[in-house]
């Protein structure tokens, strides 16, 4: 995949609220000039406040991010699609892009009565696993 042009990377999950938003922020930081990074979802909602908080802990501001529909993404801008769904059905992306699947549990799932620390812990685990995967991807680009 190595060349002088940046690779168009699209991170996908269902709501484009947590995993794919964190991946977009981390991808921009870790991949830098190697990639043009986007994120989207099949049923966009809004950026999850827990995702914003744990990303802020590592110096990445998601406050200007918004959830986007996969239908708004131009397939010509995407060379690599990375789906981040685990137990839910991942969105489809039409186009000729290479596909990678990183099955990450949704940290925002609605389990009964989790404490603030439980929620932050779940989102930190997801953030750190996404960062690890993106670091490995960087070596390929």
Residue frames as qw, qx, qy, qz and C-alpha x, y, z in Angstrom:
[[0.000, 0.883, 0.468, 0.000, 0.00, 0.00, 0.00],
 [0.427, -0.608, 0.052, 0.668, 3.00, 2.23, 0.20],
 [0.462, 0.559, 0.340, 0.599, 3.22, 5.24, -2.14],
 [0.248, 0.061, -0.149, 0.955, 3.59, 9.00, -2.03],
 [0.367, -0.415, -0.288, -0.782, -0.15, 9.75, -2.00],
 [0.325, -0.172, 0.669, -0.646, -2.05, 9.64, 1.27],
 [0.171, -0.217, -0.948, -0.159, -4.36, 6.65, 1.67],
 [0.474, -0.321, -0.073, -0.817, -8.06, 7.41, 2.11],
 [0.216, -0.073, -0.926, 0.302, -9.14, 5.62, 5.29],
 [0.525, -0.376, -0.173, -0.744, -12.77, 5.30, 6.37],
 [0.017, 0.023, -0.890, 0.455, -13.67, 4.01, 9.85],
 [0.526, -0.260, -0.429, -0.687, -17.20, 2.59, 10.02],
 [0.010, -0.154, -0.906, 0.394, -19.55, 1.54, 12.79],
 [0.015, 0.612, 0.780, 0.131, -23.30, 1.76, 13.23],
 [0.117, -0.902, -0.385, 0.157, -23.95, 5.10, 14.96],
 [0.488, 0.516, -0.070, 0.701, -20.66, 6.88, 14.19],
 [0.409, -0.846, -0.071, -0.335, -20.77, 7.97, 17.81],
 [0.664, -0.680, 0.309, 0.023, -17.96, 6.24, 19.72],
 [0.805, -0.163, 0.435, 0.368, -15.56, 3.69, 18.16],
 [0.600, 0.530, 0.331, 0.499, -15.40, 5.22, 14.69],
 [0.023, -0.973, -0.007, -0.228, -15.17, 8.76, 16.10],
 [0.602, -0.695, 0.348, 0.181, -12.30, 7.75, 18.39],
 [0.780, 0.088, 0.445, 0.431, -10.66, 5.97, 15.44],
 [0.400, 0.821, 0.198, 0.357, -10.99, 9.09, 13.29],
 [0.234, -0.948, 0.189, -0.100, -9.26, 11.24, 15.92],
 [0.708, -0.473, 0.474, 0.224, -6.56, 8.67, 16.64],
 [0.765, 0.373, 0.394, 0.346, -6.11, 7.93, 12.94],
 [0.271, 0.927, 0.013, 0.257, -5.44, 11.57, 12.15],
 [0.378, -0.845, 0.378, -0.020, -2.86, 11.77, 14.94],
 [0.746, -0.305, 0.563, 0.185, -1.11, 8.43, 14.35],
 [0.721, 0.382, 0.473, 0.333, -1.25, 8.27, 10.57],
 [0.177, -0.652, 0.117, 0.728, -0.62, 11.97, 9.98],
 [0.294, 0.598, -0.371, -0.647, 0.37, 12.73, 6.38],
 [0.122, -0.124, 0.954, 0.244, 0.11, 9.04, 5.40],
 [0.023, 0.447, 0.886, 0.121, -3.69, 9.10, 5.32],
 [0.314, -0.216, -0.073, -0.922, -6.81, 11.17, 4.85],
 [0.093, -0.170, -0.932, 0.307, -9.08, 9.88, 7.61],
 [0.476, -0.238, -0.177, -0.828, -12.88, 9.90, 7.75],
 [0.093, 0.107, 0.938, -0.316, -15.54, 8.13, 9.80],
 [0.512, -0.075, -0.270, -0.812, -19.21, 7.35, 9.26],
 [0.300, 0.034, 0.889, -0.344, -22.04, 5.06, 10.26],
 [0.070, -0.308, -0.837, -0.448, -25.13, 3.37, 8.86],
 [0.312, -0.779, -0.518, -0.168, -27.40, 5.01, 11.46],
 [0.345, 0.309, -0.300, 0.834, -25.60, 8.19, 12.54],
 [0.411, -0.751, -0.508, 0.096, -26.57, 9.71, 15.89],
 [0.037, -0.952, 0.178, -0.245, -24.29, 12.07, 17.83],
 [0.480, 0.436, -0.636, 0.419, -20.77, 11.89, 19.20],
 [0.731, -0.498, -0.463, 0.054, -20.84, 10.10, 22.52],
 [0.212, -0.906, 0.207, -0.301, -19.81, 12.30, 25.49],
 [0.828, -0.453, 0.305, 0.127, -17.82, 9.42, 27.03],
 [0.797, 0.337, 0.194, 0.463, -15.81, 9.12, 23.80],
 [0.190, 0.870, -0.049, 0.453, -15.14, 12.86, 23.88],
 [0.537, -0.797, 0.234, -0.149, -13.99, 12.66, 27.50],
 [0.863, -0.277, 0.326, 0.267, -11.53, 9.77, 27.07],
 [0.666, 0.530, 0.160, 0.500, -10.13, 11.27, 23.88],
 [0.074, -0.937, 0.103, -0.326, -9.59, 14.55, 25.70],
 [0.764, -0.589, 0.241, 0.103, -7.45, 12.58, 28.18],
 [0.760, -0.041, 0.382, 0.524, -4.99, 11.87, 25.34],
 [0.142, -0.514, 0.172, 0.829, -5.14, 15.39, 23.91],
 [0.058, 0.194, 0.730, 0.653, -7.59, 14.78, 21.05],
 [0.289, 0.291, 0.327, -0.851, -10.59, 17.10, 20.82],
 [0.115, 0.310, 0.880, 0.340, -13.73, 15.55, 19.32],
 [0.130, 0.557, 0.488, -0.659, -15.98, 18.52, 20.18],
 [0.316, 0.512, -0.252, -0.758, -16.12, 19.67, 16.54],
 [0.013, 0.032, -0.951, -0.309, -16.85, 16.15, 15.23],
 [0.651, 0.128, 0.210, -0.718, -20.35, 15.12, 14.18],
 [0.594, 0.070, 0.802, 0.011, -21.89, 11.80, 13.23],
 [0.341, 0.461, -0.431, -0.697, -22.07, 11.23, 9.48],
 [0.884, 0.228, 0.305, -0.270, -23.97, 8.79, 7.30],
 [0.578, -0.179, 0.665, 0.438, -21.95, 6.34, 5.23],
 [0.504, 0.655, 0.534, 0.178, -24.11, 7.46, 2.31],
 [0.080, 0.987, -0.016, -0.136, -22.44, 10.90, 2.40],
 [0.490, -0.567, 0.530, 0.397, -18.96, 9.48, 1.82],
 [0.599, 0.668, -0.303, -0.321, -17.60, 9.66, -1.73],
 [0.968, -0.078, 0.214, 0.107, -16.27, 6.16, -2.59],
 [0.656, 0.647, -0.126, 0.368, -13.57, 7.78, -4.74],
 [0.084, -0.807, 0.398, -0.429, -11.98, 9.19, -1.55],
 [0.755, -0.435, 0.424, -0.246, -11.70, 5.79, 0.16],
 [0.477, 0.485, -0.730, -0.071, -8.89, 3.27, -0.36],
 [0.334, 0.022, -0.886, 0.321, -9.37, 1.37, 2.91],
 [0.599, -0.494, -0.147, -0.613, -12.53, 0.71, 4.93],
 [0.243, 0.126, -0.850, 0.450, -12.11, -0.41, 8.54],
 [0.611, -0.504, -0.361, -0.492, -15.24, -1.70, 10.27],
 [0.043, 0.365, -0.674, 0.640, -15.25, -1.61, 14.06],
 [0.744, -0.263, -0.037, -0.613, -18.41, -3.59, 14.86],
 [0.075, -0.255, 0.941, -0.208, -18.49, -6.64, 17.10],
 [0.256, 0.267, 0.892, -0.260, -21.94, -7.89, 18.07],
 [0.440, 0.654, 0.280, -0.548, -23.96, -5.59, 15.80],
 [0.718, 0.477, 0.420, 0.283, -24.29, -5.66, 12.01],
 [0.355, -0.408, 0.214, 0.813, -21.58, -3.56, 10.40],
 [0.442, 0.743, 0.081, -0.496, -22.53, -1.00, 7.80],
 [0.765, 0.289, 0.424, 0.388, -21.83, -1.81, 4.18],
 [0.007, -0.757, 0.214, 0.617, -19.69, 0.46, 2.03],
 [0.789, 0.528, 0.302, 0.091, -20.03, 0.27, -1.70],
 [0.175, 0.904, -0.375, -0.111, -16.84, 0.83, -3.57],
 [0.854, 0.349, -0.360, 0.137, -13.62, -0.89, -4.52],
 [0.151, -0.763, 0.505, -0.375, -11.79, -0.12, -1.28],
 [0.489, 0.123, -0.825, 0.257, -9.80, -2.76, 0.60],
 [0.637, -0.590, -0.108, -0.484, -11.62, -3.87, 3.76],
 [0.332, 0.185, -0.787, 0.486, -10.36, -4.68, 7.22],
 [0.617, -0.596, -0.338, -0.387, -12.49, -5.70, 10.20],
 [0.188, 0.253, -0.681, 0.661, -11.52, -4.89, 13.79],
 [0.532, -0.530, -0.593, -0.291, -14.29, -6.44, 15.95],
 [0.158, 0.158, -0.528, 0.819, -14.43, -4.16, 18.98],
 [0.190, -0.591, -0.768, 0.159, -17.25, -4.38, 21.53],
 [0.030, -0.725, -0.220, -0.652, -19.35, -1.23, 21.73],
 [0.295, -0.028, -0.592, 0.750, -18.32, 0.60, 24.92],
 [0.295, -0.086, 0.083, -0.948, -21.62, 2.52, 24.80],
 [0.436, -0.271, -0.808, -0.289, -23.88, -0.52, 25.05],
 [0.443, -0.513, 0.049, -0.734, -26.75, -0.05, 27.47],
 [0.528, -0.125, -0.796, 0.268, -25.88, -2.29, 30.37],
 [0.453, -0.791, -0.359, -0.201, -27.84, -1.62, 33.54],
 [0.442, -0.894, 0.042, -0.058, -26.43, 0.87, 36.03],
 [0.782, 0.157, -0.152, 0.584, -22.77, 1.24, 35.28],
 [0.370, -0.785, -0.120, 0.482, -20.82, 3.74, 37.34],
 [0.260, 0.936, -0.180, -0.158, -18.98, 6.69, 35.83],
 [0.264, -0.630, 0.709, 0.175, -15.68, 4.84, 36.33],
 [0.672, 0.151, 0.722, 0.067, -17.07, 1.71, 34.65],
 [0.562, 0.786, 0.253, -0.043, -18.08, 3.74, 31.60],
 [0.079, 0.902, -0.401, -0.138, -14.78, 5.59, 31.42],
 [0.504, -0.387, 0.760, 0.134, -12.92, 2.29, 31.77],
 [0.705, 0.403, 0.581, 0.046, -14.88, 0.73, 28.88],
 [0.443, 0.895, 0.044, -0.022, -14.18, 3.71, 26.64],
 [0.174, -0.801, 0.555, 0.140, -10.49, 3.78, 27.60],
 [0.652, -0.107, 0.737, 0.143, -10.14, 0.09, 26.73],
 [0.641, 0.643, 0.412, 0.075, -11.78, 0.71, 23.33],
 [0.171, 0.963, -0.187, -0.086, -9.63, 3.82, 22.72],
 [0.348, -0.655, 0.652, 0.157, -6.41, 2.03, 23.59],
 [0.692, 0.120, 0.696, 0.151, -7.24, -1.02, 21.43],
 [0.531, 0.817, 0.224, 0.025, -8.09, 1.23, 18.48],
 [0.018, -0.914, 0.388, 0.119, -4.80, 3.09, 18.95],
 [0.561, -0.358, 0.725, 0.175, -2.91, -0.23, 19.00],
 [0.687, 0.430, 0.572, 0.124, -4.60, -1.35, 15.77],
 [0.363, 0.931, 0.030, -0.014, -3.90, 1.97, 14.06],
 [0.270, -0.765, 0.555, 0.186, -0.23, 1.81, 15.11],
 [0.636, -0.049, 0.740, 0.212, -0.03, -1.63, 13.47],
 [0.570, 0.718, 0.395, 0.058, -1.76, -0.29, 10.37],
 [0.034, 0.950, -0.220, -0.218, 0.72, 2.58, 10.19],
 [0.469, -0.458, 0.691, 0.305, 3.53, 0.08, 9.68],
 [0.606, 0.345, 0.685, 0.208, 1.74, -1.17, 6.53],
 [0.342, 0.898, 0.255, -0.106, 1.24, 2.25, 4.94]]
